[in-house]
């Protein structure tokens, strides 16, 4: 069961990342752009459109502060953030 669940989660995560990558078309992006795109991005667990919570926006801003004002899409912190945005 764990193998099947992991495989399904990976597919969902990949689909969400691919959607963001297509929209952004750059390895980094501003937290505002990411927030706007994520708010419009539906998943199996989250309906869209939606408003991101203040803590999620704050964390995204914190990631950007650590990287010169932009969020690296393929960094560990952003991957963790995505798991909070799409539980």
Beta strands, then each sheet from edge to edge (+ up, - down):
strand 1: 28-29
strand 2: 71-72
sheet 1: 1+ 2-
end
